């Protein structure tokens, strides 16, 4: 699912992914903290995982309902490149 993808269910899925990602990161960090394994590498891994998951989903959630032009431009560019 890409930020310029027009699907009626995209915002709901993006919100769910954001919530579950944050919940999993907090649960994983708490588990590592309780077992005395929360060190800098584990914090970096959690941060990098969130950095790869959250920005595209946040872009989908914050997209205005009628901002179809970016998707159409990207699709048009892909069609002309072929």
CORSUL-V151523 format. One record per backbone hydrogen bond with DSSP energy under -1.0 kcal/mol. NH is the residue of the N-H (numbers start at 1). CO is the residue of the C=O. If there is no record, write none. Layout:
nh=NH co=CO
nh=NH co=CO
This chain:
nh=5 co=2
nh=10 co=7
nh=13 co=9
nh=14 co=10
nh=15 co=11
nh=16 co=12
nh=17 co=13
nh=18 co=14
nh=19 co=15
nh=20 co=16
nh=21 co=17
nh=22 co=18
nh=23 co=19
nh=24 co=20
nh=25 co=21
nh=26 co=22
nh=27 co=23
nh=28 co=24
nh=29 co=25
nh=30 co=26
nh=31 co=27
nh=32 co=28
nh=33 co=29
nh=34 co=30
nh=35 co=31
nh=36 co=33
nh=37 co=32
nh=39 co=37
nh=43 co=39
nh=44 co=40
nh=45 co=41
nh=46 co=42
nh=47 co=43
nh=48 co=44
nh=49 co=45
nh=50 co=46
nh=51 co=47
nh=52 co=48
nh=53 co=49
nh=54 co=50
nh=58 co=54
nh=59 co=55
nh=60 co=56
nh=61 co=57
nh=62 co=58
nh=67 co=64
nh=68 co=66
nh=72 co=68
nh=73 co=69
nh=74 co=70
nh=75 co=71
nh=76 co=72
nh=77 co=73
nh=78 co=74
nh=79 co=75
nh=80 co=76
nh=81 co=77
